[in-house]
Amino acid sequence: MATNAAVKAVLLLSGGMDSAITGAAARARGRRLVSLSLHYGQRHARELKAARWQARALGVERHIELKLPLGPIASGALVDGGAIRQSGVKAGKPATYVSFRNGVFLAAAASLAESVGAGEVWGGWCFTDQAGYPDCTPGFFRAFERAVRAGTWAGREGRAFKIVAPLGRLGKAASVRLGLRLGVDYRHTWTCYQPSSQGPCGRCDACRLRAQGFAEARLKDPLE
Amino acid sequence: MATNAAVKAVLLLSGGMDSAITGAAARARGRRLVSLSLHYGQRHARELKAARWQARALGVERHIELKLPLGPIASGALVDGGAIRQSGVKAGKPATYVSFRNGVFLAAAASLAESVGAGEVWGGWCFTDQAGYPDCTPGFFRAFERAVRAGTWAGREGRAFKIVAPLGRLGKAASVRLGLRLGVDYRHTWTCYQPSSQGPCGRCDACRLRAQGFAEARLKDPLE
């Protein structure tokens, strides 16, 4: 059967725009998907709901939600209740950096990949937006791939393990346009770090980057 | 103050003998310790209780328990309820192998290490016992260290990250003797994968290795 020959991949699905676009890109490349959403003590669950919606839209084989409550071990505003920076996107260590969080997520994704026989993990990382996150960089991904190949039976048996970041160098506007072309429904994506009951705050780094993406793509955000 | 100059380290403390001996070895080398016990859907909590006891005995600065319920993503008998092998220790992929579990644990430990300013993670890995676990091998550890240095702010700022396995090549009997010399109280360690209400089963791989260690060291196990 053709579907059995297709490459199987784990998709890290956060509920945000970028991972939804990434999922659509993986489907367009014929990947059979198992999606994984991780809770890590976030402030709200709207993005998990959005992730579930996107998983259904993508027709994944399985959607898995996993609790990784990193609060007791990691520092950083997203889990410890500190202030979210609202002063615009700057260089340096962001207040939203959680120590090696993406490293923990990728380790969980690598575990799932080996369990289900997948040789790839896809995620919506943007290398320019995430310059302040060392665990979201190509250099880290290559080093982590080598570690996973050394540290799994799949690797020992010669099977591949790759981290795929189709949006890595694309820029926000091009990502938004790609998603539209691939049929992503942005109404069912969630971005904001600290929403009110009325919706996204419009001021946190995540909101600013989202707004910038739509503005540069000359499109209107359906959530606005 | 002398204690502030001491190297800070994260200790992975399972409640078993090996991590207790490892903690004692780290203390003997003057390390200031933060200990981390991970739940991953184990069948019983006795080892977590033993870990708490050992943390107190080691005088750690902080003892942290973290839930990493890998059941939904990982395969393997320890979390999925499958049969534990009782046919003796053999080569090949053990029934107790959980996909990249130690990789997930080390990622969590690396996150904690960066949070608390520790440059080392100590653990009770035995390379001979754990030949069937690719994520408990020196080759994996070296690759993972490189990944952590590439993927953290601590690494970006040039700080070291090392995984230390003092029992790695020591053998079970030598480990048991080392622990005795360092004052480890083996009554407060737990090993068995499937205990009954009367105590350890005496038949699982973990029990066999423990018994072999005491026998070769010509000592009596206080739990027997």
Boltz contact constraints between the chains, C-beta under 6 A:
constraints:
  - contact:
      token1: [A, 64]
      token2: [B, 72]
      max_distance: 6.0
  - contact:
      token1: [A, 66]
      token2: [B, 72]
      max_distance: 6.0
  - contact:
      token1: [A, 66]
      token2: [B, 73]
      max_distance: 6.0
  - contact:
      token1: [A, 72]
      token2: [B, 64]
      max_distance: 6.0
  - contact:
      token1: [A, 72]
      token2: [B, 66]
      max_distance: 6.0
  - contact:
      token1: [A, 73]
      token2: [B, 66]
      max_distance: 6.0
  - contact:
      token1: [A, 73]
      token2: [B, 111]
      max_distance: 6.0
  - contact:
      token1: [A, 73]
      token2: [B, 112]
      max_distance: 6.0
  - contact:
      token1: [A, 74]
      token2: [B, 111]
      max_distance: 6.0
  - contact:
      token1: [A, 74]
      token2: [B, 115]
      max_distance: 6.0
  - contact:
      token1: [A, 75]
      token2: [B, 115]
      max_distance: 6.0
  - contact:
      token1: [A, 93]
      token2: [B, 153]
      max_distance: 6.0
  - contact:
      token1: [A, 99]
      token2: [B, 111]
      max_distance: 6.0
  - contact:
      token1: [A, 99]
      token2: [B, 114]
      max_distance: 6.0
  - contact:
      token1: [A, 99]
      token2: [B, 115]
      max_distance: 6.0
  - contact:
      token1: [A, 100]
      token2: [B, 110]
      max_distance: 6.0
  - contact:
      token1: [A, 100]
      token2: [B, 111]
      max_distance: 6.0
  - contact:
      token1: [A, 100]
      token2: [B, 114]
      max_distance: 6.0
  - contact:
      token1: [A, 100]
      token2: [B, 152]
      max_distance: 6.0
  - contact:
      token1: [A, 103]
      token2: [B, 107]
      max_distance: 6.0
  - contact:
      token1: [A, 103]
      token2: [B, 151]
      max_distance: 6.0
  - contact:
      token1: [A, 104]
      token2: [B, 107]
      max_distance: 6.0
  - contact:
      token1: [A, 104]
      token2: [B, 108]
      max_distance: 6.0
  - contact:
      token1: [A, 104]
      token2: [B, 111]
      max_distance: 6.0
  - contact:
      token1: [A, 107]
      token2: [B, 103]
      max_distance: 6.0
  - contact:
      token1: [A, 107]
      token2: [B, 104]
      max_distance: 6.0
  - contact:
      token1: [A, 107]
      token2: [B, 107]
      max_distance: 6.0
  - contact:
      token1: [A, 108]
      token2: [B, 104]
      max_distance: 6.0
  - contact:
      token1: [A, 110]
      token2: [B, 100]
      max_distance: 6.0
  - contact:
      token1: [A, 111]
      token2: [B, 73]
      max_distance: 6.0
  - contact:
      token1: [A, 111]
      token2: [B, 74]
      max_distance: 6.0
  - contact:
      token1: [A, 111]
      token2: [B, 99]
      max_distance: 6.0
  - contact:
      token1: [A, 111]
      token2: [B, 100]
      max_distance: 6.0
  - contact:
      token1: [A, 111]
      token2: [B, 104]
      max_distance: 6.0
  - contact:
      token1: [A, 112]
      token2: [B, 73]
      max_distance: 6.0
  - contact:
      token1: [A, 114]
      token2: [B, 99]
      max_distance: 6.0
  - contact:
      token1: [A, 114]
      token2: [B, 100]
      max_distance: 6.0
  - contact:
      token1: [A, 115]
      token2: [B, 74]
      max_distance: 6.0
  - contact:
      token1: [A, 115]
      token2: [B, 75]
      max_distance: 6.0
  - contact:
      token1: [A, 115]
      token2: [B, 99]
      max_distance: 6.0
  - contact:
      token1: [A, 134]
      token2: [B, 151]
      max_distance: 6.0
  - contact:
      token1: [A, 134]
      token2: [B, 152]
      max_distance: 6.0
  - contact:
      token1: [A, 134]
      token2: [B, 153]
      max_distance: 6.0
  - contact:
      token1: [A, 134]
      token2: [B, 156]
      max_distance: 6.0
  - contact:
      token1: [A, 135]
      token2: [B, 151]
      max_distance: 6.0
  - contact:
      token1: [A, 139]
      token2: [B, 150]
      max_distance: 6.0
  - contact:
      token1: [A, 140]
      token2: [B, 150]
      max_distance: 6.0
  - contact:
      token1: [A, 140]
      token2: [B, 151]
      max_distance: 6.0
  - contact:
      token1: [A, 143]
      token2: [B, 146]
      max_distance: 6.0
  - contact:
      token1: [A, 143]
      token2: [B, 147]
      max_distance: 6.0
  - contact:
      token1: [A, 143]
      token2: [B, 150]
      max_distance: 6.0
  - contact:
      token1: [A, 144]
      token2: [B, 147]
      max_distance: 6.0
  - contact:
      token1: [A, 146]
      token2: [B, 143]
      max_distance: 6.0
  - contact:
      token1: [A, 147]
      token2: [B, 143]
      max_distance: 6.0
  - contact:
      token1: [A, 147]
      token2: [B, 144]
      max_distance: 6.0
  - contact:
      token1: [A, 147]
      token2: [B, 147]
      max_distance: 6.0
  - contact:
      token1: [A, 150]
      token2: [B, 139]
      max_distance: 6.0
  - contact:
      token1: [A, 150]
      token2: [B, 140]
      max_distance: 6.0
  - contact:
      token1: [A, 150]
      token2: [B, 143]
      max_distance: 6.0
  - contact:
      token1: [A, 151]
      token2: [B, 103]
      max_distance: 6.0
  - contact:
      token1: [A, 151]
      token2: [B, 134]
      max_distance: 6.0
  - contact:
      token1: [A, 151]
      token2: [B, 135]
      max_distance: 6.0
  - contact:
      token1: [A, 151]
      token2: [B, 140]
      max_distance: 6.0
  - contact:
      token1: [A, 152]
      token2: [B, 100]
      max_distance: 6.0
  - contact:
      token1: [A, 152]
      token2: [B, 134]
      max_distance: 6.0
  - contact:
      token1: [A, 153]
      token2: [B, 93]
      max_distance: 6.0
  - contact:
      token1: [A, 153]
      token2: [B, 134]
      max_distance: 6.0
  - contact:
      token1: [A, 156]
      token2: [B, 134]
      max_distance: 6.0
